[in-house]
């Protein structure tokens, strides 16, 4: 039987009460909820698959994920270039952000950051505001850290010679 309202219960009773009918509160929407829409991306990303080989110059205005081979130059200012685990790049790369998971042989100029992940390999010089080198990554080259506002492609100061080998520990000390 139904109890009076003078003793409120803190936990709901398990199972339905056959003497009580249920009506949803008026505040709940009657229509079913909309399915979650995918998050809107402000920038698109192009992908180069494993079997693709590009020789020449790559330019554009969108981010690029490389899982194939690229030889030449990559110039995507204001965008991200990601070299995937299967990616092999023999090119100079210029972008806002560069992430290395595969193998890169060439110089990098990033207006923001360069990130060399644990399985990544980079042989070449880096010019960026920030750099991150994970444990297990291979890096051989020079690092030139630029302050915000300094031009990346301007007159380059030699902070290290290309034959200088940097370790992840030394690169971590160079982080701001």
Buried (B, 14 or more C-beta within 10 A) or exposed (E): EEEEEEEEEEEEEEEEEEEEEEEEEEEEEEEEEEEEEEEEEEEEEEEBEEEEEBEEEBEEEEBBBBBBBBBBBBBBBEBBBBBBEBBBBBBBBBBBBBBBBBBBBBBBBBBBBBBBBEBBBBBBBBBBBBBBBBEEBBBBBBBBBBEEEBEBEEEBEEEBEEEEEBEBEEBEEEEE
